[in-house]
Amino acid sequence: MSRKIAVLVADFVEEVEFIYPYYRLKEEGFEVVVISPGGKPVKGKKGLAISVDGGLELLKEEYDALYIPGGYAPDRLRRYGEILDFVRNMHDAGKPVCSICHGPWVLISAGVVKGKKVTAYFAIKDDLVNAGAHYTGNPVEVDGNLITGTDPSSMPSLMKKFIDVLKGK
């Protein structure tokens, strides 16, 4: 069973898309490692200070899965080659990669959505389509090891699917 999960955050992350999954994963017994590019706490869209475990150096560790919350943070995250390499390597290794809302921006920049069924916040539909993804608009979509969701309303279903994948169901 997967035990160690990386969570990528940056300033202006959508707090609820971070908090709910963070605690759901911990409730299930997973080790959750929160990583920001600068290795310093980040500030969410509504001003919440979010502590992190470290910076890009943590990307060198071994993880069993990856979660990317939305908000405006993904636009900042995708500016780092180390992050894009990490996302691509996780995906290519067949490890679960879960993302919600604007999080798939990072998946686009990492080049892992072409030919995949994905969903996201409707505002980035064109970005996904232009990257070669099959945008469904469904609340949750699973295509291989990619698990995506549209917005906070999809989180209960998204986390159920993600946890099922993590547990090999």
N, C-alpha and C positions, 0 to 999 in steps of 0.2 A: 504494500500500500504506500502511496506517495505520502511523504511526511513533511518536506520542507518547501514552502511556497514563497516566491519572491513577489512583492507588491511594489510597483513603480509609482512614485508620486512626485509632484512638483507644485510650485505655487499655483493657486487657483484650481486645485483639484475639487471636484464635487464632493463635499464632506459625506453625505449620506451614501454615496457610491463607494466610499472608502470604509466608513465605520461599520455599516451592516455586514459586508463581506469579511472584514477583518475579524469581527467577533464570531461570526458563524463558523469561519474556518478554525478559529481557536477552540470553539465549543466542540468541534469534531476531532480535536486532538492534533491538529497540524501545527507545525512551527511556522510562524508567519514572520518574514523578514521584510521590513519596510525600507526602501531605498530611494533616496533623492539624489539628483545629480551633484549637488554641492555637499551632501552628507550632513546637512543642517536641517532643523525643523522647517516645515513649509506651512504656508498659510492658505487655508481653503477659500473657496469663493465667498463664503459668508463670514470669513475672518477667523475661523477656528485654527488654533495652532496645532499642528500634527507633528508628533515626535517621529523620528526615523532612527533606524539602526545603524545607518552609515551611508556612504556615497558609492560612487562607481566602482571602488575597489571591491565591494561586495559582489559585483557581477562575476567575479572570478571563482566564486564558490559554486558548489553543485546544488542544483535545485531540482525538485520533482515536478514543479508546475509554476505558472506565472499568472498573475492577475493585474490588469491595468484598468483602474477606475477612470471615469470621464471628467467632465468639467473642461476647463481650458488648459489644464496641466498637460494633456497629451501633445498639444502644439509645442510646448516647451520640451517635453521628453524626446520628441522625434528629431531634435536638433543635435543630438549626441550620437556619434557613430558607434560608441561603445554600447549604447542602449539598443540601437538597431541591430548590431551584431548579436547581442545577447538574445533579443527577441527571435531573430532568424535562426540562431542555433537551437533555442528551445523548441521552436516549431519544427525545424528539420530533424530534430532528434525524436520527434513524435510525442513530446511531452505536452500535457494540457496547457493551452494558452487561452485564458478567459479575458474578455474585455467588454466594456459597456459604454454606451452613450457616444462620446467623442473619442473614447479609447482606441477604436479601430484606426484612427489617424496614425497611430504608432505602427499598427499592423501594415497599413498602406506603405509607409516609409520604409519599413523593413522588407517589403516585397513579398509578403506571404499570403496575400488575399486573392491573387489571380486565379480564376477558375473555381473559387470557393463560394459556397452559399454563406453569406454573412448578413447580419442586421446591425443597426446602429441608430443613433438619433437621426431623424429624417434630414436634418440640415447637412449631413455629410454624405447623403446618398450619392450625389454626383461624384464626389471624390472617390467613393468605393467603386462605382460603375466605371469611372475613367481609369481606375487601377486594375480593371479586369475582373472584379468580383461580381457575383450574382447577388444583388441586394434584394432581400425578401421583404423587409419591413415587418416581419413577424416579431413578436415580443422577444423571443429567444430563438437562436439558431445554433445547431451543432453540425459541423462538417469536419469529420475526422477529429483531429485534436484541437480544432478551433471552436470555442464556445463564445457566442456574442449575444448581447442584449441591447435593447433600445434605450431605456431610461430607467429612473428609479422604480417605476411601477412594475418593471419586469424582474426586479431583483429576487423576489422569492422563488420564481421559476428558474431564473438563471443560476442562483446558488444551489438549488436542488440538483440541476443538471451537472453543474461543475463538481459538486461533491460526489454525485454518482460516478462521474468519470474518474475522479481521484480515487475512489474506492473500487474501481474496476467493474462497475455494474453496467 
